[in-house]
Amino acid sequence: MDEFLESCGMPSLSISGAYHVLTRRKPMEDTTESKLAKVLSAFDLTALGIGSTLGVGVYVLAGEVSKVYAGPAVVISFLIAAIASIFAGLCYAEFGARVPKAGSAYIYSYVTIGEFMAFIIGWNLILEYAIGGASVVKGLSTYLDKLLNYAMRDYLSKNFAMNIEGLGDYPDFFALIVTVLFALAIAVGAKESTRLNNVFTFLNLSVVLFVIIAGLFKVSLSNWSIPKSEVPEGYGNGGFSPYGLTGIIRGAAVCFYGFIGFDCIATAGEEAKNPKKSIPFAVVTSLAMIFLAYFGVSTVLTMMLPYFEQDEQAPLPHVFSRYGWWVAEYLVTIGALCGLCASMMGAMFPLPRIVFAMASDGLLFKCMGDISQRFKTPFKGTLITGVLTGLLAAIFKLSQLVSIMSIGTLLAYSMVASCVLILRYDGDDRREGRSIGNGRSLVDHTKSNCNLWRRLFNTNNVLLANKQSSRLVTFMITLYFIWCFVFSRLLEKVEIEPHSITPPYIVLLIIAGLPLPLILFIISRQPRSATQLAFKVPLVPWLPGLSIFINVYLMVRLDVMTWVRFGVWIAIGLLIYFSYGIRYSRQRRRDTRLMLPESVESSESALPLHNGYTEVPLIIMKNTS
């Protein structure tokens, strides 16, 4: 066992040794020159974010949420969802400016939390983007098949029927071919693929703008104030908010998923021309434009037709057909196809970048990280992931798998927000004792043994973060994350069974909710890092803390089988990590070559490095822990 652990990089069987291996971090100052071509502008990144997020949902969500959940108050639901998404978006923007590398939440976790959690996040992102791409191309295939009067379905089910439980009724060859073609388009160059995405996104936005402008000619404010007497049974109380506040919140939870996808911007950080400025700009701008599109469409839709008469599957063609606008109906169809193509590009573009980042760090197989000398892209990895995504779409029924994407996405959002907090309060003991203008030491060593109260609330007014304070913040963030799950389970009952809530339960909710703001207040009192940033999330720690809570609450609302399938995927990932990644980790090799000077027995064979460390040939290294 000792030999296995030593080969994996674990210094010993001790808990501290295993903890060191699982939490080893990628250096923030790792400035290895990128092999990827820096060709993407802020406009390209913004279009990528809009295209990947504003897919077919803009043509569906408004009708579904207004009819089932919120009524005309769907506009408020979209506003709440947009604000919650912007919380997560701002965290991505700060990290994109901090760490302009390929890998998104994976690389962010690697430089803050450690290797093991980074692998889990990266493994989840692979699942998220693979299923995301498969579900989009499946939707594209189904949409086109419907326009062709289901000719593909009838032919394939007759000649290539698959009678295997858990698989599709027939192999969707069209979905496989389209996926491979998109993979080829992405593999030949980031700039070329984003140009194609820009065209799809422009057409999609043009159709959305047409829908809003055309619809304004048929709007009526009376549809926002329909009296209860005119509302069919089962459709609420009429008016602007027929289902009450509960319906608005439920609608916001559904609308939130309509904003998922903007994080693909962060995966292109290594290919952006000026990532420290363009990534924050692209994230914020794309989310703002997506909200305006959703808000405009939902406003026009609910004013053109009463909410209870909306079509949940295709609300825009339905409302235009009611007015006899056949041209508008066909334009909406074109817009939906362009939206699906842009979403397809947005889902497939980040996947090989995630795989490339993990393979470059040694956590996945080396061949996945090879860069094409001709195209300056992870050509081989792009094709492999494209084929795998296409096979998922061609063979499997995706209806039961799509919800797994939500866990991966929401967990990634939560980790990025947590990483923002960790780095904002990150400390370095070598900074201790540095003086400020008034001559007072930033850290008072005479009070190093201060009691717990002083440490929690920083009554000594220490100004600069140190190792002790950063460990406290990390512990409090972990505690906050866990307590969010506990409180979310209690809060879930309010949404599911609002009529069964009793006064004692409300008191329990208040008591259970108090630790959350208290933990954030304790974090806010801790000394902060002095690192200068190109972009900062405002209202730290409150805004990232709220983002974490929203994401955790949405995860808790997912069904049990989704968590079971998620657990199976995680188990497969753990097998890969402990059998391959932990052994071939690039960070492990880096740590093996670094040893403090006083630990080196043979100074003649030691080569000086920066920051006072020494590089030692592996043949003289021996763990003494």
N, C-alpha and C positions, 0 to 999 in steps of 0.2 A: 504493500500500500504506500509506503514511504517513497518507493521508487516512482510509482505512478504520479503521486502528488508532486514530486520533484520535477518530473518530466513535464508536468502541466504548469510549472512555475510556482507551485505552492511551497513556501519555505519550510513548512513543517506541518505536523498534524494539529498544531495549536489553532484555536479559534482566531487569534489575532493574525496568524499567517494566512489562513483562508480568507479572512476579511480583507487583508491587504490586497490579495490577488483579485477578488471580486470587485473591489472599489478603486483599483488603480485607474488613474485618470490620464486622458490624453492632454498634453501640455497646451495651454491656450496659445502659447507663443510658437507653436509648431508651424513654421513657415515654409514647409517643403513646397517647392514650386509646383504649381498645378500642371497636370498633363492635359487638362481640358482647355479648349479654346475659349477665351473670354470675348464673346461676340454679342451678348444680349444687352440691350438697352433697357432703360426704365419702362419705355413703351412696350417692349416685348414682354417683360415680366408682368406688367399690368394686364396686358391682353391674355397672357397665360393664366393668370389668376381668375379673370372674368370668365374666360372660356371654360375652365375646369369646374367652375362653381355654378355659373348661370346656364345650366343645361336644360333638359326638358322640364325640369321642375318649375320653371317660370310659367310654363303653359299648363301646369297641372295643380300645383300647390294652392294657389289662390282659391280655386273652385272647391277643392277638397276641404280646406281649413274653414272657409266661410260657411259651407253647408253643414259640416259635421261638428265643428268646434266653436267658432267665434262669431259667425254672422258677419255683418259689415265691420265689426271690430277686428277683423283679420288684419287691417292696417296697423292696429296696435300690436297684434301678435308679431307681425313682421318687424316692427320697431324694436320690441323687446328682444327678439332673436338677433337682430342686427347689432344691438348694443352688446349682448352677450358675446357675439362673434368678434366684435371689435376688441373686447377685452382680451380674447385669445390672440387676435391679430396683432395687437400692440406688443404682446410678449414675443411673438415670432419676429416682429420688426426689430426689436431690440437685439435679439440674438442673431438675427441675420446680419446686423451691423457689427456685432461683436465677433462672430465666427463665420465669415463668408466662405464656407466650405460646402461641398456636396454632402447631403445626408440629412438635412433638416433636423427634426427632433432627435434623431439618432446621435448626430455629432454633438448637439447641444447637451444631451445627457452624458456623453462620454467625457466632456471637459469639466463637468460639474459634479455628477453623482458617482460615476464610475463605469467600468467596463461591463459588468454583468447587467446592470439595469439598462445600459445603452444597447446591449445586444437584444434584450427583451423588447425594447421600444422599436429597434430596427426590424426585428422579426415581425412585430405587429404591423409595421408600416408596409412591409412586403405583402402581407396578407391583405391589408386595406386596399392598396393600389391594384393588386392582382384581381381581387374580387370586384373592385370598383370598375376596372377596365372591362372585365368579363360581363358585368351586369349592364354596362352602357352599350357594349357591342351587341349584347343579346336584345336590349331594347331597340337598338337600331334595326336589327334583323327582323324583329317582330313588327316594328312600325312599317317597314318597307313591305313585308309580307302581307300586312293588312291592306296596304294600298294596291297590292297585286291580287287581292281577293284570296289570300292564303294559298297561292299556287305552290310556293316552296314547301310549306307544311304538308300539303296533300301528297306531293311527289315523294318527299323524303320519308314520311311516315309509312308510305306504301312500299317503297323499295329498300329502305335502310332502317327498318324498325328495330329498336333496342328494348328488349323485354327484361330489363335488369332493374331491380328495385333501387331507388335512390338516384338513378341516372335519368336523363331526359328521354322523351318518347322516341327521339330520332337524333342522329348527329347533325348539328347545325354547321354544315361545311361553309356556308356563307359567312358566319361569324368568325370561323377560323381564318378564312382567306382575308377578310377585312382586317382582322387583328394583325396578321403577319404583314400586310401592306402598310399599316400604320407604324408597326415596329421598324420596317425598312425606312420609312420616311423619317422617323426619329433618329435612326442609326446613322444616316448619311450626313447629319450635321445638325447642331442645335439651332443655328440660324435658319436653315432651310425649313426645319420642322415648325419653328415658331412663326415663320412667314405664312405657312399653311394654316396654322392656328389663328393668326391674325385675320385671315380672310374669313374663316368660319365665324370668328367672334364678331367681326364687323357686320356680317350678314345677319347674325342672330340679334345683335343690338339694333340693327336697322328695322327688323321685323317687330321687335318689342316697341320701339319708338312709334312705328306705324300703328300698332294696336292701340297704344295710349292716345295718340292724336285722333285716330279714326273714332275711337270709342267716345271721345269727349263730345261728339256731335249727338250722341244718343243717351247721355247721362241724365239722371233725375235724382235729386236729393231725397225725394219721397221714398226711395228704396232703402234709405238709411233710417227711416222712422215709421216703418210699417206697424200699425197697431196690432195688439195681440189677437183681437177678434178676427183678423184677416190672415193669421198665420196657421197653417195646417197643424194638426196635432202631432207632437213629437219633435217640433222644430223650435222649441224655446218660447220666449215671451215677446218676441218681436222687438222693434226698436233697433238702436245701434248695436247693443250688446245683448242679444237674445238669450245667450247661455251664461251670462254673468261673468264675474271675474275668473271663476274656475275655468270657464271655456276659453277665455283669453290666454290664460297661462298654459292650458293644454295645447292650444293652437300654437303658442310660441315655442313649445317643445318640439312640435312637428316642423314648424318653420325653421328652427335652428339647423335641421339637417339640410335645408336648402342652401345654407351658407358654407357647408363643408366642401373643401377642395382648394381653398385659397392657400393652404400650407404648401402646395406644390411650388409656390414661388421660392420658398426657402431652399428647396432641393437644388435650385439652379444657381445658388450663390457663387459657386466656383466658376460659373460660366458668364457671370455678369461683369460688365465693363467696370462699373463703380458700385460694388455691392453695398458698401456702407451707407450710401445715399439712396440707391435705386430700390433696394429691398424694402426698407420702411415706406418709401413713397408708393411702391407698387402694392404692398399689402393694404395700406390705408385707402388708397385710391380705388382699388378693385372692390373692396368691401363697401365703400360708399356708393359706387356705381351699381353694384348688385342690389343694395338696399333700395336705391331709387327705382330700379327696374321692377323689383317685387312690389314696392309701395305703389308705383304708378299703375301696374297691371291690376293689382287687387282693388284699388280705388275705382278704376273704370269698370271693372267686371261687376262689382257689387252695386254700382250705381246704374248699370245698364239693365240688370236683371235682379229680381229679389233673390236673396241668399238661398232660400229653400228651393228655388228652381234651377240652381246651378247643377252642372254635370260634373261629377267627381273625377271622371277619367279624362275628359277632353273639354274643359269649360269654355275655352276661347272659340273653337270651331262651333260649339253648341250655341253660344250667345250670338255669334255672327250669322249662323244659319237661321236663328229666330228672326233676325232682321232682314234676311234675304240677301246678305252680302257674301256672295259666293267667291268673289275675288279675294276678299279678306280671309276667307276660310282656307283657300289654297295657299295664300302667303303665310298663314300661321303654320301650315304643314311644312313649308320650306324652312321657316324659322326653326321649327322643332327638329328637323333633320340636321340643320347647321349647328344647332345647340348640342345635339347628340354627338356630332363629329368633334366639336370643340371639347366637349366633356371627355370624349374618348382620348383625344390628344393630351388633355390635362391629367387624365388618370394614368396613361402609359408613359408620359414623359418622366415623372419622378421615379418610377419603379427601378429602372436600370441605374439611376443615380444613387439610390439607397443601397442597392446591391454592390455597386462600384465602391462606395465609401466603406462598406463593411468588409469587402474583399481586400481592399487596399490596407485595411487595418489588421488583416489576417484572421478575422472572425468568420469569414466565409471562404469558400474555395478560391484559390488564387486566380484561376482562369476567368472568373467572373469580373475581375478587376482590370483585365487587359484593355489598353487604350489603342485604338486604331491609329496608326501613324498618318494615314491618309485623311480620315474624317475627324480626328481628334475627339472621338466619342467612345464610350464603352461599347463598341460595335458588337462584340460577341455576347456580352451580357444582355444587351438590348434585344438581340434576336432570340436568345434563350428565354428571357422573361416574356417576350412577345408570343412565342410558341406556347409556353405554359399557360399564359392568359387566354390564348385562343382555344386551347384544349379545355380549359375550364368552361368557357362559354359554349363550346361545341358539344360537350358530353354531359355536363351536370345540370341539374335543376338548381337554379341560383336563388329561388325564392326563400329557402331556409338558410342560405349562407350570407345574404346581404346584410342581415342585422349584425353579423360579426364585424363588419367594417366599422360599425358605430363604436364598439369597444376599443378597437385599435386607434381610431381617430380621437375619441374623447380622452383615452389614456395618454396619447401623445400630447394633446392640448394641456392636460393637467401637468405632465412632466415638464413641458416648456415653461409654464407659469412657475412651477416649483424651482426650476433652474434659474429663472430670473431672480427669484428671491435669494437663492443660495449665493449667486455671484454678487448681488448687491451688498450682501453682508459678509462676503468672503474676506478672511483675514490672513495676514502673514506675520508671524512673530518677528521676522527680521526688521519689520517696520517699527516695532515697539521702541519707545524711547525717543523717537523723532520729535522735535519741538515745533511748535507753531509760533505765530508772531508774538504772543505775550510771554513766551519763554516757558510755558507750562508743558510738562511732558504729556504726550497723548495717552500714555498708559502709566498709571501709578502703580509701580511694583510693590510698594509698601502695603497696598490693599489687595494683593493678589489672592489672599485668603478671605476675601469678603464673603459675607453670608449669602444664602440663596436669594433672599429678597433683593439685595443690591445687584446681584448678577442678573436677575430676571428683569428688573426695571431700570438698570443702569443708573443708579442714583449717584454714582461718581461722575457721571457725564463724560465717560470716555468717548473721544471723538472719532478715533480710527479703529476699524475692525482688527481683531487679532484672532489667533487660533482658537482661544477659549470662547470668545463670543460667537465665532462662526460655527463652532460645534453646537453651541446652544441653539442657534438659529436653525441648523439642520435638524436637530431633535424636535424643535417646536413645529417645523414644517411637516415632519413625519407624523407627529401627533395630530396636527390639524387635518392632514389628509385622512388619517384613520377615523377621526371624529366626524368628518364630513360624511363618511359612509354610515356611521351610526345614526346621525341626525337625519340623513336622507331617508333611511328606512322608516323612521318615525314620521317624517313629513310626507312620505308617499301615501300614507293612509288618508291624509287630508284631501289629496287629489282624487284617490280612488273611491273613498267612502265619505264624502263631505258631510252627509246628513247624519252620520253616526258619531261625529266628534262631540265629546262631552266636555264640560268645563275642566274636570280634572286632567283630561288629556291635553287641553290647551296649556294648562299649568306645566304639565310634563314637557311639552314642546318648548316652552319658554326657558325652563331650567336646563333642558338638554341643549338648547341653542346658545346659551350664554358663554360656554367655553370657546366658541368659534371667534367672536370679536375679541375676547380676552387674549387668546393666543396671538391674534394679529396685532393687538396693542403691545404685547410683550416683544414681538418681533420688531415693531416700529420703534421701540425704545433702544434697540441695540445699535452699536456704532457701525458705520457703513464703510464700504470700500472707497478708496480715493481714486479709483480708476476713472479716467475721463472717457465718456462715451459719445459716439456720433449721434445716437438716438436713445432716449430714455423713456421707459414706461412711466407715465405719471401716477401719482397717488399710490406709491409702493409703501407698504405691502397690501393695501386694501384692494386695489384693482386686481392684481394677480390672485389674491386670496378669494375674491368673489368669482373669478374665472374658474378656479379649482373647484369651488363648491358647485357651480352650475354644471360643470362637466361630470363630477361625481354623481350628482343627483340624476342626470340623464343616464348614466351607466347603471345605476340602481334600478331604474325603471325598465331595463331590458329583461326579457324572460329568462327562465332558468336554463332552458336548452341552449340558448345563445352562449351562456357562460360555460356550459359543458363543452360545446364545440370549440370555444375559445381555449379552454383548458387542454384539449387534445392538441391544438396547434402549438400551444406553449410547450407541451411535453415533447413534441417533435423538435422544437427549437432548442430545448435544454439538452436533448441528446446530441445535437450537432455541436452545441457550444462546449460541452464537457468532453466530447470525443475528439473535437478538432479545434475549435476556436480558442480555447484556453491554452492549448499547446502551441499554436502557431501565431498567437497574438503578437502584433508588431510592438505593442506597448510592453509585452513581456520581455522581448529582446532588448528594448530600450532600457528597461529597468535592470536587466541582467548586466548591461554594459556600464551602468552608472553605480559608482560606489564612492562614499565619502573618502577624502584623501587619507584620513587617519586610519582607515580600515585596510589600506593597501600595504601589503607586506613588501612588495617589490616595487619601489618607486621608479626603477629604471624602465619597467615595462608599462608604466602608466602614461597616458597621453592626456594633457590638460584640455578641458572643455570650458564652456562659459559657466558662469554662476558658481565657480569654485568647485565644480564636480570634476571627476577624473574618469576617463574611459579606460577600462581595463580589459585586456584580451580574455576571452572566455576560458582559456585553458588554465588560468590562475584563479578563477572565481570559485569560491566555495562558500555555501551558505553557513553562517555561524549562529543563526538564530535558534 
